[in-house]
Amino acid sequence: MSMSPHAIISIPEETVRIARAAFPRGNIYLSMRDQLGTVYEDENFTALFPKRGRPAEAPWQLALVSLFQFVEGLSDRQAAEAVRSRIDWKYALSLDLADPGFDFSILSKFRARLLVGSAEATLLETMLERFKEHGLLKARGKQRTDSTHVLAAIRTLNRLECVGETLRAALNALASIAPEWLHEHVVPEWFDRYSTRIEDSRLPKGQEARKEYAELLGADGSRLLSAIYDSSALLHLQELPAVQALRQTWVFQYYAEEGHLRWRKAEDLPPAGLRFDSPYDPDARFGNKRSITWTGYKVHLTETCEDDEIHLITHVETTAAGITDSELSAPIHNALVKKDLLPREHFLDAGYVDADLLVKSQRDLGIEVVGPMRPDSSWQAKTDQGYDLTHFTVDWQTHQVVCPQEKQNTCWTPHLDAWGTPVISVKFSRTDCRLCPVRSLCTKSAEAPRHITLRIQTDHEMLQQIRGLQTTPEWKARYERRAGIEGTISQGTRGFGLRRSRYIGEAKTHLQHLLTAGAINLVRFASWMAGVPHAKTRTSRFAAMKTPEVSLAI
């Protein structure tokens, strides 16, 4: 394998003949090569390699090998061995049967080049372009999105373990970079205290004993930080990631009192989403989604979902665990615009949908977001016994709003809210509201009159129409299409290791998710070309009895 100006397209006839004979029923890699070609070309990655010096391995081949290893869940060593020994891999990679392949370490170097050159998205985007060329992917169709949690590749630590391991990680980093400097500042007792891994089973028992131990760690860490930030210290030590993690953790976990560091109480800690739970992956954060808690990341998958077409993953987003789904709705749409893959209908669950998204997506991008709106958060709507917004009649031409007691507003003030959205502030007469016999249904204030906030007319009417549609059986039946993304998440989790990060850090984890999405697309493409239909939702025997026409014969 060596660098070439263009993707290699010729395959030795002997390789073709043996590959066909070895896989008479078809093969993922043979199907890909026959129908899509090489998928990648060297030009997709030339910016990542120097123009001078020894030729590198062909990047288009390394990109395909990276995808293949995620199809089968192989390590770098196993993938390199597959290149040397597998006929189907050699066929897809345009290699002679006697080609010796390459050293496994080249794969990790290739991934590093992708990240340094910010070219990781090329892996999925180039594949999608190839699908477009073959008529398997187009814009303005139906797509759906959902997210799932991803566990970081670290040991889960409790609070005290995290503090101890953060200090130990800093000591190990300093021992590697500046051993002589560290030897001058180390305390002899630290060798017994921090030479081995900090584990809960070895920590003191009892709340008071643990608090005392935590403050001992705090004093040790403070002493080390003081030495590092001393004017005579080596300046580059302050920039070490392990030292930065130590400084940040000490700010989070301790406070100064009368010249001593004190262990913070749980209620005095910053939000869990701001803290990291391990010094070995500071990007990993605590996440909570309904009853699930984890430390790591969150991945958002978007796929096409037409009835009679192949379902392909079109976009992948990887975020910190604490980022809410609603924060990703607009970025996903913007990314699909850049790929020229904007859908006409986008199926989302309630976590992604808010009023702004529904309005702006339809108005600015022509996307109909199909997802349940969050209910009116006012107490009047929640109790279903008060006068919420639907009880008021609005005349947009005369700027008049009539309440359920036939009283008109006295104030109509257009302005921008805190998020920059155009709204209209409507207030009623203080006298009318004070004398109203049903005041308790309208406001809980003893003095202030009723105040409501409207969106501009087009947005207000659109939202009211959507709220009405979502109560109909037709809309609910249409929304069932969104549930199919759960199957994609299950496929990624069970078949491709999507649930656990293979690497450290958000950037590498995102690269993993892009390769996983590409691998899923390859598998789906091979199945589609083989005539395998979309899987149907499985129904239990008992549930099937509800439908008389369903046969219960075995």
Disulfide bonds with the S-S distance in Angstrom:
none
